[in-house]
Amino acid sequence: MKAFIYVVISSFLVTTFSSCKENNSNTTSDSKTVITTTKKTEPEQPKAKLSEEFKAFWYKGEAEITSYKLEQARYGEMREGNAVLVFVTEDFLPDEQVKADMYDTSNIPVLKLNATKTFNTGIYPYSIMQSTFYPVANNKHAIKISASVQEWCGHVYTQLNNRDDFEITSHSYFQNEADQKFNLEKTWTENELWTKLRIDPNSLPIGDISIIPSLEFIRLKHVELKAYEARATLDDDNYTLTYSELNRVLKINFNPNFPYDINGWEETIDSGFGEDSKTLTTKATKLETIKSDYWNKNHNSDLELRETLKLQ
């Protein structure tokens, strides 16, 4: 995943899934293919003007890797684990919507975010990853978002491609969420806001907005993948999304000065099912940050970098 020096930043859409013992009767989608007929093309957005400071930080062929102590709410209990945010610039093919192997003038420079979580629920582990590819030149929405969740019962994968509208492809081991393919009208996505924040926090949407929650939340809670109404607020170092309908609040704490690094976040939700349900808050607290061409650090001698990041 080598970052090219020509590239600019983009981040992620996640899909997560829950235990094979969960009650997913609230799932609103089925295994049939659903294609919406409404196609709306949004007007072109003004190109971002990148400062020399921005270029000097992000165009060095290195990723920014930050580790976090994770306190994750799951099944009505708190779980200990780790989260990692990996931001890196790379060239992106606009039609295929995959990483470019070679530089070309038609490539789209993106800021990519790979966001991972690992934690255990009793005997079995969870592994969650969300990827966001966000263009910095014309940065209305992410070009692509994907998410995967693995645990011992099975795994789930969801992908959003930004074309004439949002094209959704999703696969799950749950019967009611099996293979799906459908389109959504373009709107804000929660996943893209993490990368948008790193470019310019003042460009984040505020007020009453329509937004697709993170794919992780959608899969873990078994709610319909669609846009929901939310209230977005921004102060000096916190960006907050409040979803009244979902009884969910997400607060991202960040450095108000460039490079606008993320110090941590909190997500308050109803965790658990039935009588075991209770309101709990997931918390991520920063441990360490390094800059590294990590794709070249694949020898046993490089394990010390994990120690630097305080990752086991």
C-alpha positions in Angstrom: 0.0 0.0 0.0 2.8 2.3 -0.8 1.9 5.9 -0.6 2.8 8.0 -3.6 4.2 11.4 -3.2 1.7 12.8 -5.7 -1.3 11.7 -3.7 -3.7 13.3 -1.3 -5.8 12.0 1.5 -8.9 9.9 1.8 -10.5 7.6 4.6 -13.5 4.8 5.1 -17.0 2.8 5.1 -17.4 0.1 7.4 -19.7 -2.9 7.8 -19.7 -4.9 11.0 -21.6 -7.8 12.2 -22.7 -9.3 15.4 -22.5 -12.6 17.1 -24.2 -15.7 15.7 -26.3 -15.8 18.9 -27.8 -12.3 18.4 -31.4 -11.6 17.6 -31.4 -9.9 14.2 -35.1 -9.8 13.8 -35.0 -6.0 13.4 -33.1 -6.2 10.2 -35.1 -4.3 7.6 -33.3 -5.6 4.4 -33.4 -9.0 2.8 -31.3 -11.0 0.5 -32.9 -9.8 -2.7 -31.3 -7.3 -5.0 -32.8 -3.8 -4.7 -32.0 -1.1 -7.2 -33.3 2.4 -6.8 -34.2 4.2 -9.9 -33.4 7.8 -8.8 -30.1 9.0 -10.0 -28.8 12.4 -8.9 -25.5 13.9 -10.0 -24.2 16.5 -7.5 -22.6 19.7 -8.8 -18.8 19.8 -8.9 -17.3 21.1 -5.7 -14.4 23.7 -5.6 -11.0 22.1 -5.5 -9.2 22.2 -2.2 -6.2 24.5 -1.9 -3.5 22.6 -0.2 -1.0 24.5 1.9 2.8 23.9 1.8 2.4 22.7 5.4 -0.1 20.1 4.3 2.1 18.9 1.4 5.2 18.7 3.6 3.4 16.5 6.2 1.5 14.1 3.9 3.6 13.8 0.8 6.7 12.1 2.2 5.8 8.5 1.3 4.9 7.7 4.9 1.7 6.8 6.8 0.6 8.3 10.1 -0.2 5.4 12.4 -1.9 6.1 15.8 -2.8 3.5 18.4 -5.6 3.9 21.0 -6.6 2.1 24.1 -10.2 0.8 23.3 -13.0 0.4 25.8 -15.7 -1.2 23.6 -19.4 -1.6 24.5 -20.7 -4.9 23.2 -23.6 -7.1 24.4 -24.3 -4.8 27.3 -20.8 -5.0 28.7 -17.5 -3.2 28.3 -14.6 -4.9 26.5 -10.9 -4.0 26.5 -9.0 -3.9 23.2 -7.0 -1.7 20.8 -7.9 0.6 17.9 -5.6 1.9 15.2 -6.1 4.7 12.7 -3.8 4.6 9.7 -3.9 7.7 7.5 -1.9 7.6 4.2 -2.0 9.3 0.8 -2.1 7.3 -2.4 -3.2 7.4 -6.0 -6.6 6.1 -6.8 -8.1 4.9 -10.1 -11.3 6.9 -10.7 -13.2 4.3 -12.7 -12.1 1.0 -11.1 -12.0 2.8 -7.7 -8.9 0.9 -6.5 -5.4 1.9 -5.6 -3.3 2.7 -8.6 -0.1 0.8 -9.1 1.5 3.5 -11.3 1.2 7.3 -11.3 -0.9 8.8 -14.1 -2.4 12.2 -14.6 -5.9 10.7 -14.6 -5.4 9.3 -11.1 -7.2 10.8 -8.1 -5.1 11.7 -5.1 -6.8 10.5 -2.0 -6.3 10.5 1.8 -7.0 6.9 2.9 -8.0 5.9 6.4 -7.8 2.3 7.5 -9.5 2.2 10.9 -9.2 -1.1 12.9 -10.5 -2.5 16.2 -9.7 -5.7 18.0 -11.4 -6.9 21.2 -12.7 -10.0 22.8 -16.2 -11.0 23.7 -15.8 -13.8 26.2 -14.0 -16.6 24.5 -14.1 -15.3 21.0 -12.4 -12.3 19.3 -13.8 -9.5 17.1 -11.8 -7.9 14.3 -13.2 -4.8 12.6 -11.8 -2.7 9.7 -13.2 0.2 7.9 -11.5 1.9 4.9 -12.2 5.3 3.5 -10.8 6.8 0.3 -11.3 10.5 0.3 -10.3 12.9 -2.5 -8.7 16.1 -1.5 -9.0 17.9 -4.9 -12.8 17.6 -5.2 -13.8 16.6 -1.8 -17.6 16.5 -1.5 -17.8 12.8 -0.7 -15.5 9.8 -0.3 -14.9 7.9 -3.6 -15.2 4.5 -1.8 -15.9 3.1 1.6 -15.6 -0.5 2.7 -15.9 -2.4 6.0 -15.4 -5.9 7.2 -16.1 -7.6 10.5 -14.8 -11.0 11.6 -15.6 -13.1 14.6 -15.9 -16.9 15.2 -19.5 -17.1 14.0 -18.6 -15.6 10.5 -17.8 -12.5 8.7 -19.5 -9.6 6.9 -18.3 -7.3 4.1 -19.9 -4.0 2.9 -18.7 -1.7 0.2 -19.9 1.7 -1.0 -18.8 3.1 -4.4 -19.5 6.7 -5.3 -20.6 6.9 -8.9 -23.8 8.4 -10.3 -25.2 7.6 -6.9 -24.0 5.4 -4.0 -23.7 1.8 -5.1 -23.9 -0.6 -2.1 -22.7 -4.2 -2.2 -23.0 -6.2 1.0 -22.4 -9.8 2.1 -23.2 -11.4 5.4 -23.5 -14.8 7.0 -26.9 -13.8 8.5 -29.9 -15.0 6.5 -31.8 -11.7 6.6 -28.7 -9.7 5.6 -27.2 -12.2 3.1 -26.1 -10.9 -0.4 -27.4 -7.4 -1.1 -26.9 -4.9 -3.9 -28.7 -1.6 -4.0 -28.3 2.1 -4.6 -28.7 5.1 -2.3 -29.0 8.8 -3.1 -25.8 10.7 -2.3 -25.5 12.3 1.1 -23.0 12.7 4.0 -21.4 9.5 5.3 -20.0 9.3 8.8 -17.0 7.4 7.6 -15.8 10.2 5.3 -15.9 12.8 8.0 -12.9 11.4 9.8 -10.7 12.1 6.8 -12.4 15.4 6.0 -11.6 16.5 9.5 -7.9 15.8 8.9 -7.9 18.1 5.8 -9.9 21.0 7.4 -12.2 20.7 10.5 -14.0 23.9 9.4 -15.2 22.1 6.3 -17.2 19.6 8.4 -21.0 19.8 8.0 -22.8 21.4 11.0 -26.5 21.8 12.0 -29.2 19.3 11.0 -27.9 17.0 8.4 -28.9 13.7 6.6 -26.1 11.2 7.1 -25.3 7.5 6.7 -23.9 6.2 10.1 -20.7 4.2 10.1 -21.0 0.7 8.6 -19.6 -0.7 11.8 -22.6 0.7 13.8 -25.1 -0.4 11.1 -23.9 -4.0 11.2 -23.4 -4.4 14.9 -26.9 -2.9 15.6 -28.6 -4.6 12.6 -30.3 -1.4 11.5 -31.1 -0.5 7.9 -28.2 0.9 5.8 -29.6 4.3 4.9 -29.3 8.0 5.8 -30.6 9.2 9.2 -31.2 12.6 10.5 -28.5 13.9 12.9 -27.4 17.1 14.6 -23.8 18.0 14.0 -21.9 20.5 16.2 -18.3 21.7 16.1 -16.3 23.5 18.8 -12.6 24.1 19.2 -11.6 20.5 19.6 -14.7 18.3 19.4 -17.0 17.3 16.6 -20.2 15.7 17.7 -23.0 13.8 15.9 -26.3 13.2 17.7 -28.7 10.7 16.1 -32.0 11.1 18.1 -33.7 8.3 16.1 -30.9 5.8 16.8 -30.3 7.0 20.4 -26.6 7.4 19.6 -24.0 10.1 20.1 -20.5 10.1 18.5 -17.9 12.7 19.7 -14.5 13.0 18.0 -11.8 14.8 20.0 -9.0 16.3 17.8 -6.1 18.7 17.8 -7.5 22.1 16.7 -4.1 22.9 15.1 -2.6 21.3 12.0 -2.3 18.3 11.3 -5.6 18.0 13.2 -4.7 14.6 14.7 -7.4 12.6 16.5 -6.9 12.4 20.2 -9.8 9.9 20.8 -13.5 9.5 20.5 -16.6 8.4 22.4 -19.7 6.6 21.1 -22.7 6.3 23.4 -25.3 3.7 22.3 -27.9 1.2 23.6 -25.7 -1.9 24.0 -27.1 -5.4 24.3 -30.5 -6.9 23.6 -33.8 -7.2 25.5 -33.3 -7.1 29.3 -29.6 -7.0 28.9 -29.7 -3.7 27.0 -28.2 -0.7 28.7 -26.7 2.7 27.6 -22.9 2.4 27.5 -20.1 4.5 26.0 -17.3 3.2 23.9 -14.1 5.2 24.4 -10.8 5.3 22.5 -7.8 7.1 24.1 -4.6 7.9 22.2 -1.5 5.9 23.1 1.2 6.7 20.5 1.7 8.1 17.0 4.4 7.3 14.5 5.1 8.1 10.8 6.3 5.1 8.9 6.4 3.4 5.5 4.9 0.4 7.3 4.4 -1.7 4.2 8.2 -2.1 4.2 8.4 -3.0 7.9 7.5 -6.6 7.6 10.5 -8.3 9.2 10.8 -9.7 12.7 13.2 -7.0 13.5 10.4 -4.5 12.9 8.3 -5.8 15.8 9.8 -3.1 18.0 7.5 -0.7 16.2 4.5 -2.4 17.6 6.1 -2.0 21.0 6.5 1.7 20.3 2.8 1.8 19.4 2.0 -0.1 22.7 0.3 -2.9 20.7 0.7 -6.5 21.7 
